[in-house]
Every structure is written in structure tokens, then in C-alpha cells.
Amino acid sequence: MANLCTVLLSVAAFHISTARSFPVQSFTISTDRLLDLTHPFNNETVYWVEHDKAGWNFDLRTIEENEKRGFYFRSNRFHAAEHGGTHIDLPSHYIKNGLDAADVKPADLIGPAIVLNVTDKCTKNRLFALGKQDILDWEAQYGQIPDGAFVFLLTGIGLRWPNKQQLFGSDNIYDVKSLKYPAFSEESANFLIHDRKAKGIGTDLGSLEHPMNLGKEFVHRVVAHANRIGIEFAANLEKLPPTGAFVMVAPMKITYGYRRSDGSFTEGNLQTPTPSIDKYAWDGIILDRHHIGMQTGAIADGHPYGVPLQFKFQPQHLKELGYSTYAIGKVALLTPYLKPSFSFLMVVSSIVAYGISHDGLVPK
């Protein structure tokens, strides 16, 4: 980042120092030839299904709104998962310490736009996978894809935004195995990235990855390991010509900085969803003096409270790694069962038993 900033500042300084030698020039472009390829972010924004299930959707909140200074003022904050709406997948998505948005060079975010219109094929086959031959057939009609292009897959299904069920091709989008949508194949991704030297590939749908390859992530890894980018949920692709346009990608310049890898509740994780605690964290609530449970009595079998046993808590994951885990808190004597991953040292009173535990994790 330091080198990039230095270059940009040097260019700016050069223009300032030579301003007296050259006349001021304006930059103009016909606005009827500009096209926005992004969906707006709001409460209808579509997120990847597992993030949607965890409740990590777009959430806009007002920090301050008033006229106490003699004029109107408003300031907001927002909270959202990365993989929703029109967004890019960066190398850091699949490479530990890989390039993030602050690392990508501006030159790698602009290039020719190529649109592979496969709408007819996707109408006939909801699970269409783009192959190398499909690309060669396109090139036979329009010419070879130039180096440094952004190649978009136009399925036509993106026009159904923001209908999640239609976009992901399932009435139960939280069942990943039921998803049906067209995408790139590993073969086509390899050909575009390595043979045609594309700067990035994109789609009007929520994933570059074909449903048959979810969990293997062939396409994402091809793109990431070549230090290229993926673009998902691109809008208005049907308004672009097959070739002749240029695209400028302008991501929010977020850096992961210290590359967090811990499992703190402010980040959440897909193995142990914590939507309620995540909401508390987002609201700035610190759980240091809160009663969790039923104030009026114990939770009996069959009551609709708590977390079902099929969900694995973080302590259970940690026990599998060789740690002993201890819980802090109070438990009613009538509680029918405790999670087997917890160990308690009880001090019993007539109403509750208070758990006294070690602070932190104790390796065996």
C-alpha cells in the first residue's frame, strides 16, 4: 500500500507543478453511454444463502439525526456480510493473507467488458455450466477475447432480482444441495483466466461456482490463485453489448489488517451460528450482567427455548481439539440436561447452582 500511495501522490504533484505550463482540460463523457452494473443496498438485498440463514443481511442504522446546529444533519452506520448484492470476490476469500481490496492495483480494476449471453441455454437447462467450447463458439462470432478483459456470464436469471428462490433456483434456499443455477465450470474458468488472461470473471447471479461444485470451490480457487477477481450479482448485463464496452470496478477499500482468525462472537461463523449474540454485539451490548434463561423457572423438556441438540457449540469443537471447557453462570436445579461439552463445579443453594470455572481454555 505504501508504494501505491506514493505513486498516486507523485502523479498528483506532477500535474500541480506543471499546471502553469499547460491549459486546464476538462474530462467529458456522454452520460447516455454510462451504465451502472450494481444493485442498490437495502432491506431487499440478496445474500449468499448461508449468510442469509444466519441473519447477516444489510442493516442500516441512524447514529445521529437532528437540527440542533441550526441545520439538518444525519449520520448512519451499516452492517452486512461481504457476499451479498453486487460485490467482488478477492483472492483473500480463498487464500490466507491473500490480496484484499486495499491491495488490488487500480489498473487491475478497469478493462474491456465481454458479455457471454447464454440466456437461451439457461432457459433450457437451469444447471447449465459454461464450457470452453461455449467460449470458442462465442469467439467464432465476435473475435478472440482480448487480454485483460472482464468476462461476464449473462444467464438472464438475474432479471428476477430480488426474488431469492428464483435467483438460487430452490424453494428452500437454505438447503444448499437443492440450489439450481447456471455458472462457470472449472474448465471455462481456467481457460478465461490463464489462456485469455482475463482480469476477472462475473455473473448476474450469486455465485461463480456451479451448484455441483459447492464445497469444492474449483472456480473460486482458480480465480483467487491467479490474483484475479470475481464479480457476483452484476446488474444490467443484458443492456451491455457482447463486446465494445469498458468496465470500471470500484470496491470499498477495506483491508483485513491484522487478518483475524479467532472465533469471537462479533465475527460469527457458519459452524456455530449466533444471530442473537451477533445482534447484541451490533447494538453495542456487552453481556456482563445479563440473565440468560427463564427468570420465572426452569426450562423443562419440550419447551420451545434454547438451542436444539443437533447444533454444535464452540466448546464442543474445542473439546475435539483437546481442550477442557468450563462454563460460567447459574443453572436451575430442575434443568433436565446440560450440554455434555461443559464441566461444572457446583455450589448449591436452594434455588440455583452457581458454576465456578476457570477463566479461559485449559489444554489437557
Stockholm file with secondary structure:
# STOCKHOLM 1.0

chainA/1-364         MANLCTVLLSVAAFHISTARSFPVQSFTISTDRLLDLTHPFNNETVYWVEHDKAGWNFDLRTIEENEKRGFYFRSNRFHAAEHGGTHIDLPSHYIKNGLDAADVKPADLIGPAIVLNVTDKCTKNRLFALGKQDILDWEAQYGQIPDGAFVFLLTGIGLRWPNKQQLFGSDNIYDVKSLKYPAFSEESANFLIHDRKAKGIGTDLGSLEHPMNLGKEFVHRVVAHANRIGIEFAANLEKLPPTGAFVMVAPMKITYGYRRSDGSFTEGNLQTPTPSIDKYAWDGIILDRHHIGMQTGAIADGHPYGVPLQFKFQPQHLKELGYSTYAIGKVALLTPYLKPSFSFLMVVSSIVAYGISHDGLVPK
#=GR chainA/1-364 SS CHHHHHHHHHHHHHHHHTTTTSCCCCCCCCGGGCCCCCCCCSTTCCBCHHHHHTTCCCEEEEEEEECTTSSCEEEEEEECCSSBSSEEECGGGTSTTCCCTTTSCGGGGEEEEEEEECHHHHHHCTTCEECHHHHHHHHHHHCCCCTTCEEEEECSGGGGTTCHHHHHTCSCTTCGGGCCCCEECHHHHHIIIIISCCSEEEESSSCSBCGGGTTTCHHHHHHHHTTCEEEESCCCGGGSCSSSEEEECCCCCCCCTTTCCSCCTTTCCSSSCCHHHHHHHHTTCCCSSCCCSCTTSCCCTTCSCSCCTTSCCHHHHHHHTTEECBCCEEEETTCCCCCTTCBCCEEECSSEEEECCCSSCEEC
#=GC SS_cons         CHHHHHHHHHHHHHHHHTTTTSCCCCCCCCGGGCCCCCCCCSTTCCBCHHHHHTTCCCEEEEEEEECTTSSCEEEEEEECCSSBSSEEECGGGTSTTCCCTTTSCGGGGEEEEEEEECHHHHHHCTTCEECHHHHHHHHHHHCCCCTTCEEEEECSGGGGTTCHHHHHTCSCTTCGGGCCCCEECHHHHHIIIIISCCSEEEESSSCSBCGGGTTTCHHHHHHHHTTCEEEESCCCGGGSCSSSEEEECCCCCCCCTTTCCSCCTTTCCSSSCCHHHHHHHHTTCCCSSCCCSCTTSCCCTTCSCSCCTTSCCHHHHHHHTTEECBCCEEEETTCCCCCTTCBCCEEECSSEEEECCCSSCEEC
//
